């Protein structure tokens, strides 16, 4: 079975990718390989950052390398926090503080003016030099209050008008079906399977 090395230490992401690939690739995380390269995610786009990580890992392992980069894009804030989502207000600041701050920054914006999306870009870099990315998005709005206990990060302020709740109020499976990451992973799976034929 062809092996794929995933540039993450996050167990949930590894589990989700394994579920989506359903045995068609052997998924190995950086952690399992015992490597943790210090990668400077200094790109200006999600695509650049995902490619930086996947290229580094492919060079280190000589194997098909996969990396993702994701974040929350808020239209009224000119796309911020965007590629800076993890670093917004400092990596060690709690998401209760970050989410409270974003709600404050959105004061005065109503309804559709609060539009936002979660973006996930997955990059695949092959040992023969081929590389490509795919992008999944989930549209929503910044809520007026923090709601929900599931998920992580900005989920408690990410309101989904069609569902009448935040992404922190969806089950793990429910979120995976509609999430930016789920969509990008399924696109990646289809493209990898197409590349094989
Ligand atoms: P990374 O791509 O895993 O480094 O994630 C970047 C950051 O974007 C995370 O630390 C979160 O702040 C935010 N983020 C990305 N995806 C989600 C999500 O599904 N829910 C909540 N926050 C997210």
Boltz pocket constraint, residues with backbone or C-beta under 6 A from the ligand:
constraints:
  - pocket:
      binder: B
      contacts: [[A, 68], [A, 69], [A, 70], [A, 71], [A, 72], [A, 82], [A, 85], [A, 86], [A, 118], [A, 119], [A, 151], [A, 152], [A, 153], [A, 154], [A, 155], [A, 179]]
      max_distance: 6.0
